[in-house]
Amino acid sequence: VRVRPLTCTETRRGDQQVVHSLGDGAVHVSAARHDATFGFSAVFDAGASQEAVFEGSGMRQLVELATDGFPCTVFAFGQTGSGKTYTLMGPLAQSEAQPASPALLGLMQRSFSCLLEQSRSRGSELALSASYLEIYNEQVRDLLSPGPPCALPLRWSKTRGFYVENQLSVEFESLEAIVSLLLQGSQRRRTSAHALNRHSSRSHALLTIHIRSRAVSAHPAPGEGWGASACPSKQGTLCFVDLAGSERVKETGSSGELSVEANSINRSLLALGKSWRTRPGSPAGLHGSPVTSFVAPPPAGHCISLLAKPRGKRTHIPYRDSKLTRLLARSLGGSGITLMVACISPSSRCLSETLSTLHYASRARRVTTRP
């Protein structure tokens, strides 16, 4: 869990800070009629640096596992304006001509550097390529393909699972090359301004690094070439998922096209299992504190809700309910290894969405995969 600082607007407005890190992976929410403590693998408060988040979240280990051939995914999720894109990429105001300060680089750039460092230190041959997609109003669009964005078909096969047809994959060999692809694709992603966020992402974005590695023997057998003594190849992936933030149209002031986009975002997050309402009062929070109760249990169709149940009690997982859940099926319930970063606001004005995100993160912790 990452707690962003109060913004200048929130401070001027007199918003109270209702979220506090207690250390040892605990976060406390305290406000009128709400008092709850949640436990997670790690909690980063407003003063945590980008480097601290990278090292403390287990991101470095995730890169190593991807290099070893595992499918790995990192999610950033939370309310609109909670710091998801900053956590993944760093400041929005960066470009190839004006790169961000090294201290402000996000999980993506740090992971790219780590991946290339491991390639050199392990003495392995790595073939690296990247693809970058967005899901906008339930249409899958390629952010790296030249020309105007167009919808791509989403297919399924027994061998590949769900995949995007005609998706462009670009090879790269240097940090500069992959960062250039990241920035080019991000500039094409749909964003708009509303009351809560001047640069609100209007789509879910998925950047996937495809890693094919082959360890090579330093002592080829007599008469054999360098390639003949190479070990079997491994194929791993490292996928970064920047989920568009959940929105309450009344608070964002969205109308027209923005309202349509917000409804599309919320529907896909609902299929994933993110957005359910809470009401004050009643029984216990995660550690027994009186806090909130669900207005109604999350519907049976929520993927996270079903995946969090013991395997023997699970029913059909409805990945086909949205394009987002289809593309994330392997990350959520397959053989992948997944890191989820919940980004929250400490503001009293955002209390409802913060509690919703923390409840969702608690539920997601119980999901297990089989790498």
MITIMI-578604 format. One line per 2 residues: number of its first residue (from 1); their letters; for each residue x, y negated, z of N, C-alpha, C. Coordinates in steps of 0.001 Angstrom, whole numbers. Each point is the difference from the previous one (the first is absolute). Layout:
% residues N
NUM = a = X:Y:Z:X:Y:Z:X:Y:Z  ... .
***
This chain:
% residues 371
1 = vr = 852:1189:0:-852:-1189:0:886:-1237:0  -348:-977:-836:734:-1269:-5:-966:-1142:271 .
3 = vr = 347:-832:976:-823:-1154:374:663:-1254:-566  -707:-699:-852:583:-1225:-557:-127:-1148:993 .
5 = pl = 750:-1085:-204:-154:-1180:873:-1314:-725:-290  -435:-828:945:-1111:-914:-264:430:-1002:-1068 .
7 = tc = -887:-295:-924:326:-984:-1028:-177:-1414:561  521:-984:-734:-153:-1404:423:-1477:-377:72 .
9 = te = -780:470:-969:-1429:-299:-8:-674:575:1238  331:1241:359:-591:636:1176:399:-726:1280 .
11 = tr = 1250:-447:60:469:-722:1186:-721:-1333:149  -116:-751:-1115:-689:-1295:37:-1471:176:363 .
13 = rg = -581:1094:-426:-1406:251:263:-249:424:1441  1063:359:692:-138:405:1396:-281:1478:195 .
15 = dq = 283:823:-1004:-205:1442:135:890:556:1120  -526:945:735:753:644:1071:706:1246:-530 .
17 = qv = 1151:308:589:704:1235:-356:-560:1127:859  -623:986:-656:-684:1066:736:688:1354:-147 .
19 = vh = 1099:48:-768:731:1249:-208:1394:-142:566  427:998:796:1309:-55:637:664:1367:-67 .
21 = sl = 1289:-7:-318:768:1243:5:452:301:1421  -192:1248:425:381:415:1354:1295:793:22 .
23 = gd = 590:235:-1167:1192:834:-71:-355:1473:-72  973:808:-378:-192:1457:-94:-1165:383:-907 .
25 = ga = -206:-772:-1066:-1028:349:-968:-1414:-322:425  -184:-820:1025:-1343:-351:480:-337:-1436:-376 .
27 = vh = -1262:-227:-367:-479:-1339:-306:-1304:-211:762  -140:-1200:596:-1161:-292:847:-824:-1117:-620 .
29 = vs = -1305:208:-52:-938:-1016:-495:-853:-444:1176  69:-1295:289:-711:-524:1165:-734:-1277:-374 .
31 = aa = -1332:48:108:-841:-1158:-267:-1301:200:754  -874:-1000:-69:-1281:111:682:-733:1253:-460 .
33 = rh = -355:850:955:-755:1231:-231:789:1051:-778  1302:-228:-200:839:974:-700:1300:168:773 .
35 = da = 317:1217:341:1260:269:692:413:1426:-365  975:129:-890:358:1327:-498:1497:92:-215 .
37 = tf = 534:1182:227:1404:291:-265:80:1152:-997  844:-161:-1010:187:1009:-1037:1456:433:-19 .
39 = gf = 243:1245:-328:1360:514:-80:345:454:-1407  1200:-364:-470:456:360:-1336:1476:390:45 .
41 = sa = 518:416:-1126:1412:389:-67:910:-1194:273  -406:-1178:-461:778:-1217:226:-914:-1199:-148 .
43 = vf = 286:-1047:758:-735:-1263:-98:1024:-1121:-141  -177:-844:-1005:904:-1123:-243:-770:-1293:248 .
45 = da = 481:-806:952:-708:-1240:321:386:-1106:-976  -504:-1199:257:170:-1103:-941:1461:-390:-191 .
47 = ga = 861:316:961:1405:-376:-117:870:1023:-695  -569:1125:-407:797:1068:-619:479:-414:-1392 .
49 = sq = 1263:275:-291:561:-329:-1307:-379:1056:-1028  189:-340:-1263:-253:961:-1070:927:1219:137 .
51 = ea = 1232:-236:385:941:1106:184:-453:921:1133  -510:-596:1096:-473:806:1130:-1170:886:-407 .
53 = vf = -885:-530:-840:-1134:797:-468:493:1155:-874  961:-276:-870:537:1047:-875:655:1118:804 .
55 = eg = 842:-366:949:728:1011:768:-899:692:1022  -909:-753:609:-816:565:1074:-1212:774:-452 .
57 = sg = -376:-154:-1268:-1201:679:-501:278:1394:-536  1274:328:-179:346:1292:-594:105:-56:-1511 .
59 = mr = 57:-1206:-552:53:-153:-1452:1269:587:-593  1112:-156:688:1262:553:-509:-92:1521:-123 .
61 = ql = -593:644:997:-161:1457:-45:-931:413:-1138  -1011:-832:-279:-918:301:-1087:727:-24:-1350 .
63 = ve = 905:-957:-178:792:-74:-1231:854:1261:-156  594:449:1099:827:1208:-50:-836:1218:-403 .
65 = la = -1203:101:529:-866:1131:-335:-419:-44:-1466  -259:-1205:-525:-348:-124:-1420:1161:451:-877 .
67 = td = 1212:-351:402:1186:419:-746:167:1518:46  -453:611:1087:79:1457:137:-1093:731:-765 .
69 = gf = -891:-748:-663:-1000:631:-844:-1421:-15:526  -256:-713:1101:-1352:-49:556:-790:-1173:-583 .
71 = pc = -1324:144:-148:-839:-1151:-362:-277:-844:1246  459:-1224:2:-107:-871:1183:-771:-1264:-356 .
73 = tv = -766:-488:965:-851:-1171:-216:47:-903:1216  -6:-1303:-239:-162:-959:1096:-1173:-918:-349 .
75 = fa = -956:-84:937:-1165:-871:-140:209:-1264:823  -515:-1111:-487:-188:-1187:833:-1478:-348:-89 .
77 = fg = -671:-82:1145:-1438:-268:-21:-361:-929:1148  -1166:-631:-127:-464:-932:1021:-872:-1067:-620 .
79 = qt = -446:-921:830:-862:-1088:-438:716:-881:-1010  -754:-673:-862:606:-959:-908:772:-1060:795 .
81 = gs = 1207:-317:-453:826:-998:686:725:506:1227  81:1322:176:636:542:1218:1491:288:-168 .
83 = gk = 537:-204:-1204:1444:162:-189:419:1273:-711  -909:634:-723:327:1258:-681:1048:-194:-1095 .
85 = ty = -273:-936:-909:921:-222:-1112:1338:-521:503  -7:-851:1022:1257:-478:570:811:1157:578 .
87 = tl = -660:918:680:706:1140:578:640:851:-1086  -700:194:-1100:530:835:-1078:1031:-723:-861 .
89 = mg = -276:-1279:-332:824:-695:-993:788:-1177:531  -450:-594:1095:603:-1233:453:-805:-1192:-469 .
91 = pl = 593:-1202:-24:-750:-1212:-354:-596:72:-1402  -1185:-603:-156:-637:-43:-1315:767:-897:-957 .
93 = aq = 578:-1077:519:699:-969:-850:1415:489:-293  99:1064:-785:1307:488:-435:-110:423:-1450 .
95 = se = 1130:-114:-693:58:377:-1409:1423:410:-311  237:431:-1230:1371:350:-384:902:-1220:64 .
97 = aq = -552:-1178:-339:797:-1229:42:192:-489:1427  -985:240:874:79:-431:1394:-288:1188:912 .
99 = pa = 982:883:209:-222:1180:847:-178:-385:1455  -669:862:741:-217:-246:1425:1298:178:771 .
101 = sp = 60:-619:1165:1145:188:885:115:1479:377  1225:550:56:162:1420:348:-692:389:1299 .
103 = al = -46:-905:974:-626:320:1285:-1509:167:-114  -609:-543:-1070:-1454:22:-146:-492:1096:-951 .
105 = lg = 905:760:-575:-402:1043:-934:-835:1055:705  -989:545:-720:-933:941:601:435:1454:-105 .
107 = lm = -925:880:353:299:1432:-9:383:497:-1386  -592:-554:-1039:290:467:-1354:1463:-225:-370 .
109 = qr = 450:-1261:54:1371:-297:-419:1020:724:859  -266:102:1306:924:704:885:44:1490:-323 .
111 = sf = -1137:545:-385:-41:1415:-386:749:237:-1304  -125:-937:-949:736:137:-1259:1503:36:275 .
113 = sc = 463:-917:851:1427:-36:334:439:1297:669  -817:478:920:307:1235:713:54:1183:-970 .
115 = ll = -924:48:-935:-55:1088:-978:1264:29:-855  428:-1153:-481:1185:-52:-839:1266:284:807 .
117 = eq = 28:-433:1263:1139:330:868:104:1505:214  -1119:645:231:3:1446:206:448:734:-1251 .
119 = sr = -368:-528:-1154:412:618:-1253:1522:14:-113  619:-1118:388:1460:-77:-85:675:856:1065 .
121 = sr = -537:-10:1221:661:704:1096:-160:1512:-73  -1086:478:-593:-248:1443:-57:717:680:-1152 .
123 = gs = 530:-760:-915:635:601:-1149:-977:738:-879  -1216:-497:-81:-1025:647:-813:-350:-876:-1194 .
125 = el = -448:651:-1058:-476:-721:-1163:-1480:-301:184  -345:-1274:-18:-1397:-393:166:-510:-614:-1297 .
127 = al = -1127:487:-454:-709:-640:-1106:-1199:-709:615  -17:-1314:-89:-1014:-812:671:-884:-706:-1017 .
129 = sa = -1284:-8:251:-935:-754:-831:-1109:-539:892  -711:-1009:-489:-1040:-646:798:-1249:-208:-831 .
131 = sy = -1149:135:657:-1288:-365:-588:-723:-898:1001  -850:-885:-513:-638:-1009:862:-1433:-196:-493 .
133 = le = -964:325:845:-1404:-70:-361:-770:-890:956  -1138:-511:-449:-949:-625:904:-1388:573:-268 .
135 = iy = -811:44:1044:-1399:403:-138:-834:-1253:241  -563:-530:-1074:-753:-1250:60:-1431:269:-447 .
137 = ne = -954:-242:892:-1410:277:-294:-193:1409:-559  660:970:635:-94:1423:-364:548:304:-1395 .
139 = qv = 872:-865:-488:721:270:-1237:1481:121:315  638:1021:-567:1432:196:193:748:-723:-1114 .
141 = rd = 911:-894:368:708:-805:-992:1499:98:240  757:37:-1095:1452:123:49:619:-1389:124 .
143 = ll = 773:-216:1057:612:-1311:230:1338:-160:-716  531:1075:-569:1286:-82:-691:-158:18:-1516 .
145 = sp = -1153:414:-479:-214:78:-1447:-133:-1401:-585  701:-282:-1130:-115:-1333:-612:-1401:-228:-564 .
147 = gp = -347:-1254:-151:-1316:-335:-537:-1027:-160:1092  -1217:-389:-365:-1070:-197:985:-326:1302:720 .
149 = pc = -331:-81:1290:-348:1218:744:-1223:677:-594  44:1308:-101:-1154:749:-489:-204:1218:885 .
151 = al = -1241:463:72:-333:1128:870:587:1295:-562  605:808:897:562:1287:-375:-852:1124:583 .
153 = pl = -150:1100:-726:-816:1114:510:716:753:1112  -767:437:976:511:798:1108:-434:1439:-227 .
155 = rw = 957:918:-119:-278:1397:-320:354:906:1176  -370:1276:-151:355:1014:993:403:1278:-707 .
157 = sk = 1034:653:515:386:1315:-512:429:864:1174  -9:1312:-194:365:920:1071:1461:-169:417 .
159 = tr = 856:-317:-950:1430:-104:301:393:-1371:545  -646:-1056:-468:401:-1359:391:-938:-641:1007 .
161 = gf = -1194:554:187:-985:-672:821:-529:-1207:-748  -353:-1078:720:-458:-1231:-648:1202:-761:-554 .
163 = yv = -117:-493:-1203:1083:-777:-603:-584:-1018:-969  785:-1027:-301:-432:-1070:-898:578:275:-1386 .
165 = en = -876:70:-968:423:271:-1371:581:-1263:-632  1052:176:-785:671:-1093:-722:655:-1012:933 .
167 = ql = 337:431:1187:676:-873:950:1460:-185:-410  475:-1233:44:1382:-294:-372:922:257:1188 .
169 = sv = 1095:712:-253:1020:245:1019:1320:-520:-539  658:-872:754:1206:-687:-449:1207:487:793 .
171 = ef = 1033:444:-687:1219:456:674:817:-1201:477  715:198:1106:892:-1047:510:1204:648:676 .
173 = es = 1088:-752:86:1231:520:602:595:-931:1040  -558:-1193:150:587:-973:919:-1074:-647:852 .
175 = le = 434:-617:1083:-923:-714:879:-632:-1170:-733  803:-697:-791:-522:-1153:-739:-1114:415:-949 .
177 = ai = 153:1157:-626:-995:448:-978:-1334:335:656  19:727:1124:-1265:383:638:-654:-1203:672 .
179 = vs = 779:-908:556:-583:-1212:589:-651:-847:-1090  619:-47:-1178:-579:-731:-1119:-1344:603:-410 .
181 = ll = -89:1334:-35:-1267:656:-316:-1056:-304:1054  408:22:1276:-928:-297:1091:-567:-1409:-130 .
183 = lq = 859:-976:-246:-454:-1385:-75:-849:-240:-1248  397:603:-1115:-788:-172:-1222:-1405:573:176 .
185 = gs = -75:1198:570:-1307:609:199:-845:-761:1003  606:-465:1076:-740:-715:1040:-575:-1307:-512 .
187 = qr = 700:-660:-921:-506:-1243:-566:-1236:224:-872  -170:1224:-496:-1164:309:-833:-1182:482:838 .
189 = rr = 218:265:1251:-1072:498:862:-1027:-1100:246  -1268:382:110:-1072:-967:198:18:-543:1429 .
191 = ts = 60:-1320:131:-82:-666:1302:-924:-1210:-127  -569:-412:1137:-860:-1189:34:89:-611:1393 .
193 = ah = -540:-1186:129:-18:-684:1287:-1412:12:580  -91:190:1302:-1273:-167:704:271:-569:1384 .
195 = al = -1016:-83:826:106:-724:1274:1041:598:952  267:1308:-98:926:640:931:1393:209:-562 .
197 = nr = 170:-154:-1314:1285:332:-596:136:-721:-1338  1041:-809:-126:201:-746:-1245:509:888:-1131 .
199 = hs = 577:1156:352:542:915:-1016:-535:1405:266  -1310:138:-44:-623:1283:305:119:967:-1173 .
201 = sr = 529:1189:254:60:1031:-1033:-1415:492:-281  -370:44:-1282:-1347:432:-382:-2:1425:-525 .
203 = sh = 1094:699:180:106:1379:-481:890:793:946  -130:1316:-56:947:891:669:1160:244:-966 .
205 = al = 1227:-7:496:1165:188:-868:809:1205:455  486:781:-974:796:1193:295:1261:-30:-847 .
207 = lt = 1134:-176:643:1301:93:-668:607:1354:359  305:813:-1013:538:1336:238:1387:123:-600 .
209 = ih = 960:430:832:1350:300:-457:91:1511:-200  332:416:-1200:162:1416:-320:1480:341:86 .
211 = ir = 337:992:812:1399:320:293:291:1428:-436  873:150:-942:450:1331:-406:1480:95:341 .
213 = sr = 324:880:914:1377:94:475:571:1375:-308  1306:23:-215:688:1250:-255:1371:-81:636 .
215 = av = 234:841:1009:1307:35:645:984:708:-918  1180:-582:-164:991:539:-925:1199:500:771 .
217 = sa = 483:1183:-336:1159:577:665:1247:-779:-354  818:-257:1003:1254:-711:-239:1055:926:-600 .
219 = hp = -262:1331:-7:967:973:-501:-691:940:-976  -178:-419:-1252:-643:879:-973:782:1290:-190 .
221 = ap = -715:1081:-275:662:1273:-245:826:-69:-1269  1100:785:-96:844:-26:-1203:-826:264:-1250 .
223 = ge = 217:-808:-1005:-689:188:-1270:-1370:-616:-45  -505:-527:1121:-1318:-605:21:105:-1514:-18 .
225 = gw = -908:-624:-647:-36:-1458:-24:-567:-555:1294  17:-1282:120:-514:-666:1215:-1464:320:217 .
227 = ga = -791:-61:-1068:-1425:248:132:-318:1450:303  875:938:-418:-313:1414:191:28:410:1448 .
229 = sa = 751:-720:833:103:358:1415:-950:-793:874  -868:-754:-630:-929:-825:769:-1085:855:637 .
231 = cp = -461:-436:1170:-1056:704:704:-1350:-346:-631  -1035:782:308:-1332:-314:-532:-440:-1400:414 .
233 = sk = -754:-640:-860:-428:-1366:278:-1152:-41:992  -116:-1131:702:-1115:-269:897:-740:-1225:-517 .
235 = qg = -1301:2:145:-785:-1134:-449:-855:-522:1152  309:-1194:447:-741:-632:1078:-604:-1316:-467 .
237 = tl = -879:-542:795:-587:-1306:-306:-35:-849:1273  77:-1287:-198:-127:-960:1093:-1010:-1042:-456 .
239 = cf = -1190:40:578:-1108:-847:-444:-315:-1056:1056  -69:-1253:-435:-354:-1114:879:-1417:-460:-348 .
241 = vd = -881:2:994:-1407:-333:-228:-344:-1265:788  -289:-1062:-732:-424:-1263:613:-1511:-103:-184 .
243 = la = -742:369:1053:-1457:-25:-77:-513:-1428:120  -946:-363:-849:-660:-1293:162:-693:-30:1353 .
245 = gs = -54:-1159:607:-539:-112:1349:-1511:98:42  -509:626:1058:-1445:24:200:-494:-1426:240 .
247 = er = -1195:-305:-475:-516:-1364:63:-1443:-33:472  -328:-1029:759:-1382:-352:300:-312:-1245:-817 .
249 = vk = -891:145:-967:-264:-1084:-948:-431:-1276:718  -720:145:1108:-450:-1176:747:1188:-804:514 .
251 = et = 1072:686:414:1162:-696:557:930:-521:-1079  131:732:-1128:900:-451:-1056:-629:-1066:-882 .
253 = gs = -1344:-118:47:-671:-972:-848:-8:389:-1469  189:1273:-284:69:458:-1391:-1367:-47:-655 .
255 = sg = 1:-334:-1289:-1229:10:-785:369:302:-1445  -992:330:-812:254:265:-1408:951:1172:-191 .
257 = el = 1045:-205:-816:966:1058:-305:728:475:1254  317:-929:911:674:385:1248:-861:946:819 .
259 = sv = -1296:-235:17:-905:863:749:-62:1396:-618  -19:67:-1338:7:1297:-684:1280:760:334 .
261 = ea = 1126:-702:-34:1285:627:328:10:502:1439  -525:-821:917:-28:386:1410:-838:1257:208 .
263 = ns = -1142:78:-664:-847:1182:122:705:1244:-529  732:-146:-1097:735:1127:-570:1106:455:944 .
265 = in = 701:-974:576:1068:319:958:-572:743:1203  -1071:-528:559:-582:603:1203:-557:1395:-267 .
267 = rs = -570:214:-1184:-527:1335:-324:1114:1033:-63  1121:-356:-618:1101:960:-96:644:249:1359 .
269 = ll = 75:-1047:837:533:189:1348:-951:839:845  -1288:-150:-245:-985:807:718:149:1476:-369 .
271 = al = 239:282:-1291:223:1380:-422:1258:570:651  1007:-858:147:1233:432:666:-224:226:1483 .
273 = gk = -869:-839:590:-294:164:1414:373:-1175:850  106:-1194:-600:503:-1156:725:-1074:-843:680 .
275 = sw = -1114:-287:-659:-872:-1068:501:-1242:547:676  -16:-10:1313:-1263:236:698:-149:-1027:1098 .
277 = rt = -1206:-256:375:-276:-1098:927:119:465:1437  301:-938:881:7:281:1421:-905:-975:703 .
279 = rp = -460:386:1151:-791:-933:805:538:7:1420  -155:-1088:725:554:-94:1336:-692:941:973 .
281 = gs = 684:197:1094:-609:747:1079:506:1408:89  -627:756:747:29:1429:112:1312:673:100 .
283 = pa = -70:1328:-202:1031:870:533:1374:-272:-519  815:848:34:1425:-165:134:762:-202:-1275 .
285 = gl = 1098:-745:111:955:-134:-1087:937:1194:-19  1104:-176:-728:895:1130:-230:553:567:1291 .
287 = hg = 303:-846:965:568:473:1261:-968:-212:1157  -1279:36:-286:-982:-40:1063:-468:-1381:388 .
289 = sp = 490:-1046:-662:-442:-1344:358:-1375:-257:-591  -899:-681:750:-1282:-321:-590:194:-982:-1127 .
291 = vt = -496:317:-1194:263:-888:-1121:-1156:-4:-969  79:705:-1070:-1018:-65:-1029:-541:1380:-271 .
293 = sf = -1151:32:-597:-518:1272:-489:-456:-200:-1422  -17:1060:-780:-427:-108:-1373:-1504:-223:-60 .
295 = va = -428:-902:-874:-1413:-168:-261:-568:1324:-499  770:669:-840:-327:1357:-435:1309:684:-301 .
297 = pp = 88:1311:137:1236:679:-339:337:-236:-1456  1302:1:-361:345:-143:-1402:-693:1079:-809 .
299 = pa = -579:-344:-1155:-706:992:-802:889:1173:-338  -630:1147:-241:756:1219:-265:870:-120:-1241 .
301 = gh = -301:-967:-870:749:-130:-1236:1356:-650:154  328:-584:1139:1269:-662:181:1128:1018:14 .
303 = ci = 960:-147:-908:1086:982:-109:811:97:1291  396:-1148:559:804:19:1217:-758:658:1148 .
305 = sl = -1290:-295:112:-799:580:1073:-5:1519:-82  -115:542:-1206:-38:1447:-169:1381:623:171 .
307 = la = 1022:-674:-518:1354:537:106:506:3:1431  -542:-893:838:422:-68:1399:-544:1156:833 .
309 = kp = -989:717:-526:-554:1142:728:954:1190:-74  -80:923:969:793:1231:-100:-307:714:-1306 .
311 = rg = 1005:665:-558:-164:609:-1326:-1182:958:-65  -253:715:1072:-1099:963:-16:-1372:-633:-17 .
313 = kr = -84:-1301:329:-1289:-680:66:-234:-955:-1162  937:-50:-934:-144:-913:-1131:-992:537:-1019 .
315 = th = -714:-929:-615:-846:340:-1139:694:-529:-1260  -724:-48:-1087:565:-514:-1249:491:-1436:167 .
317 = ip = 1227:-288:-467:539:-1366:66:-352:-710:-1310  -809:-1067:51:-518:-629:-1227:989:-995:-625 .
319 = yr = 1136:506:-466:975:-884:-635:-565:-695:-1234  -967:615:-663:-523:-567:-1243:-923:-1199:207 .
321 = ds = -219:-401:1241:-915:-1117:262:538:-1341:-495  1309:-117:-186:568:-1249:-514:1314:302:-709 .
323 = kl = 417:-930:-854:1288:147:-686:1143:-7:1019  -141:-798:1059:1045:-87:1008:225:1342:678 .
325 = tr = -1062:636:470:161:1269:705:465:1114:-932  -367:-76:-1265:501:994:-947:1513:-91:-146 .
327 = ll = 498:-1228:-167:1439:-172:-185:785:299:1277  -653:-112:1152:694:228:1271:-267:1386:577 .
329 = ar = -658:872:-752:-389:1307:520:1192:784:524  1085:31:-761:1169:770:437:639:-624:1234 .
331 = sl = 36:-1317:54:609:-682:1151:-803:231:1273  -1329:62:-129:-862:108:1179:-114:1418:530 .
333 = gg = -189:956:-874:-297:1340:490:746:1108:-687  1013:-338:-778:721:1029:-724:1315:357:662 .
335 = sg = 1043:55:-825:1310:420:493:926:-1179:249  -543:-1215:-30:853:-1173:137:294:-385:1441 .
337 = it = 915:-950:155:370:-571:1299:-346:-1479:-62  -805:-466:937:-581:-1341:-111:269:-839:1236 .
339 = lm = 430:-1247:-229:152:-1008:1043:-1083:-1045:-205  -757:-303:1050:-1054:-1001:-102:329:-1179:913 .
341 = va = 38:-1200:-567:301:-1219:753:-1278:-825:99  -540:-106:1198:-1206:-794:231:414:-1430:350 .
343 = ci = -448:-962:-794:333:-1405:227:-1229:-704:592  201:-701:1114:-1125:-629:681:319:-1447:371 .
345 = sp = -1054:-760:173:108:-1381:466:-209:-36:1513  730:-858:723:-202:-125:1443:-1103:-981:369 .
347 = ss = -637:-627:-1000:-953:-1079:246:-1327:516:548  -555:-730:957:-1316:344:551:-1081:-50:-1078 .
349 = rc = 187:-826:-1007:-985:-123:-1078:-57:1278:-850  1090:747:-19:84:1228:-815:-187:1257:842 .
351 = ls = -528:-139:1208:-77:1116:940:-718:1210:-579  -1136:-204:-638:-780:1120:-504:782:818:-1025 .
353 = et = 644:-688:-964:770:700:-1019:1247:657:605  600:-641:990:1173:582:651:-364:1307:696 .
355 = ls = -1111:6:720:-444:1229:666:-329:1086:-1027  -630:-391:-1101:-321:960:-1045:1265:640:-556 .
357 = tl = 1022:-825:-252:1264:517:-529:679:935:1003  -17:-362:1277:648:836:1020:-735:1324:188 .
359 = hy = -1326:-27:-42:-759:1248:91:304:900:-1201  68:-623:-1172:317:771:-1205:1395:601:94 .
361 = as = 970:-790:451:1371:490:124:78:1156:996  -771:-100:1086:-32:1090:986:-544:1278:-625 .
363 = ra = -1029:-147:-820:-573:1154:-681:994:577:-1011  682:-880:-738:948:456:-1020:1167:752:626 .
365 = rr = 369:-322:1213:1109:707:677:-259:1487:140  -1254:390:20:-335:1401:208:1:819:-1291 .
367 = vt = 214:-682:-1122:66:728:-1279:1346:691:-121  -9:1272:-356:1242:744:-195:58:551:-1413 .
369 = tr = 1216:29:-554:214:560:-1328:939:1184:120  224:675:-1114:867:1181:-5:1104:-189:-1027 .
371 = p = 1095:-720:374:1098:-265:-951:630:1320:-461 .
***
